Amino acid sequence: MIRLVMLIGLLLFLVACGQGENNNNDATNVSDDTNTSNEPADDMNNDNATSGNEEASDVDVQDSVVEHGLSFEAEVTESGGLYTVTAELQNVSDDDKEVMFTSGHQFDLSVNSTDGQELYNWAADKMFTQAISYETIAPGDSLTFEETWQPTVEAEGYIFTVGILAAEVDGQATDGSYRVELTVE
């Protein structure tokens, strides 16, 4: 009986640790960037972003949220049918900020068509470590993630849901506040 319980416990541990072959993290984590040109919006739940055209077919859409002394900005750019999504968490305060993540799943991205069909879920085929980790972001520095996506289904528009999954900042719960939706039409 004890052997059976230990065997089950060992199997659960191995599954929870994400030891599969599909555990490849395609998002690039570039931390400690300094970007002082951000002008964050004051509206935390700004679901509609503005878009501008740099060239005839290029798209550039962005939105931002400020909470706990951190500015979260997400941007989607399109060039030649390839979409690049950038998520940045910048310290806009005068003090270091300690950000806690509850797993290796620190960044999230999903793409739906404007009619509601899920087209892409970045984390769907990945396994993540289940360990608490901390990142300290100095004043003016940032934690940045980037992912590139190429649509396999044409749609009239895309809704990108982008987030950084920080559970706490300086010991205070974030309540999922570092997440925005960006619509590209």
C-alpha positions in Angstrom: 0.0 0.0 0.0 2.8 2.4 0.9 4.6 1.6 -2.4 1.5 2.4 -4.3 1.0 5.8 -2.6 4.7 6.6 -3.1 4.5 5.6 -6.8 1.4 7.8 -7.4 3.1 10.7 -5.5 6.2 10.4 -7.7 4.1 10.3 -10.9 2.1 13.4 -9.8 5.4 15.2 -9.0 6.8 14.4 -12.5 3.7 15.5 -14.2 3.5 18.8 -12.2 7.1 19.7 -12.9 6.5 19.8 -16.7 9.1 17.2 -17.8 7.5 16.7 -21.2 9.2 17.1 -24.6 6.8 19.9 -25.5 8.2 22.1 -22.7 9.6 24.7 -25.0 9.2 28.3 -24.2 8.8 30.2 -27.5 8.4 33.6 -25.8 11.6 35.5 -25.5 12.1 37.0 -22.0 14.3 40.0 -22.2 14.5 41.5 -18.8 16.0 44.7 -17.4 15.4 46.9 -20.4 15.2 50.6 -19.8 12.5 52.5 -21.7 11.7 56.0 -20.6 9.5 56.8 -23.6 6.4 55.0 -22.3 3.4 57.2 -21.6 1.0 54.9 -19.8 -2.8 55.4 -19.9 -4.6 56.1 -16.7 -7.5 53.7 -17.5 -6.9 50.2 -16.1 -9.6 48.5 -18.1 -9.1 50.0 -21.5 -10.4 47.3 -23.8 -10.2 49.2 -27.1 -6.8 50.3 -28.3 -6.1 52.8 -31.0 -4.3 51.7 -34.2 -2.1 53.6 -36.6 -0.5 52.7 -39.9 3.2 53.1 -40.4 3.0 51.7 -43.9 0.0 50.7 -46.1 -0.2 47.1 -44.7 1.6 47.4 -41.3 -0.4 47.5 -38.1 0.7 48.9 -34.8 -1.8 48.6 -31.8 -1.0 49.1 -28.2 -2.6 49.6 -24.8 -1.3 50.0 -21.2 -2.2 49.7 -17.6 -0.6 51.2 -14.5 -0.9 49.4 -11.1 1.3 48.9 -8.1 3.9 51.3 -9.4 4.3 49.2 -12.6 3.3 50.1 -16.1 2.1 47.2 -18.2 2.2 47.9 -21.9 1.3 45.5 -24.7 1.8 46.1 -28.4 0.9 44.2 -31.6 2.7 45.0 -34.8 2.0 43.3 -38.2 4.3 43.1 -41.1 4.0 40.8 -44.1 1.3 38.7 -42.4 3.4 38.1 -39.3 2.2 39.5 -35.9 4.7 40.4 -33.2 3.3 40.8 -29.7 5.4 42.5 -27.1 4.5 42.7 -23.4 6.4 45.0 -21.1 6.2 45.5 -17.3 8.1 48.7 -16.4 8.8 50.1 -13.0 7.6 53.7 -13.1 8.1 54.2 -9.3 11.2 55.4 -7.4 11.7 52.1 -5.6 12.6 48.6 -6.6 9.5 46.4 -7.2 9.6 42.7 -6.3 7.2 40.7 -8.6 6.1 37.2 -7.6 5.2 34.6 -10.2 3.5 31.3 -9.0 4.8 29.2 -11.9 7.1 29.3 -15.0 4.0 30.6 -16.9 4.9 34.2 -16.6 3.5 35.5 -19.9 0.3 34.7 -21.7 -1.1 35.3 -25.2 -4.3 34.2 -26.9 -5.8 35.2 -30.2 -9.4 35.1 -31.1 -11.2 36.1 -34.3 -13.6 39.1 -33.8 -16.5 36.6 -34.1 -15.1 34.7 -31.0 -13.3 31.7 -32.4 -10.1 30.9 -30.6 -7.3 30.8 -33.2 -4.2 30.6 -31.0 -3.4 29.9 -27.4 0.3 30.3 -26.6 0.3 28.2 -23.5 -2.0 25.4 -24.7 0.8 23.0 -25.8 3.3 23.9 -23.1 4.1 22.6 -19.6 5.4 25.0 -16.9 7.3 24.5 -13.7 5.2 24.9 -10.6 7.6 27.0 -8.5 7.3 30.4 -7.0 9.8 32.8 -8.5 10.6 36.5 -7.9 11.9 39.2 -10.3 13.1 42.5 -8.9 12.6 45.4 -11.3 14.6 48.5 -10.6 13.2 52.0 -11.2 13.1 52.7 -14.9 13.8 49.0 -15.8 11.4 46.6 -17.3 10.6 42.9 -17.8 9.8 42.2 -21.5 8.3 39.2 -23.3 8.0 38.9 -27.1 6.2 36.3 -29.3 5.6 36.1 -33.0 2.5 34.6 -34.5 1.4 33.8 -38.1 -2.3 33.2 -38.7 -3.3 29.9 -40.2 -6.9 31.1 -40.6 -7.9 34.4 -42.2 -10.4 36.5 -40.2 -11.8 39.9 -40.5 -10.1 40.9 -37.3 -8.2 39.5 -34.4 -8.5 40.1 -30.7 -5.1 39.6 -28.9 -5.4 39.0 -25.1 -1.9 39.7 -23.7 -0.8 39.4 -20.1 2.0 39.1 -17.7 0.9 36.7 -14.9 2.4 38.4 -11.9 0.6 37.2 -8.7 2.0 39.8 -6.3 3.9 43.0 -6.4 5.7 43.9 -3.1 3.5 41.4 -1.3 0.2 42.8 -2.7 -2.0 40.7 -4.9 -2.4 41.9 -8.5 -5.8 40.4 -9.3 -4.8 39.8 -12.9 -4.4 43.5 -13.6 -1.6 43.1 -16.1 -3.7 42.0 -19.0 -5.2 43.8 -21.9 -7.1 43.1 -25.1 -5.9 44.6 -28.4 -8.2 44.5 -31.5 -6.6 44.4 -34.9 -8.9 44.8 -37.9 
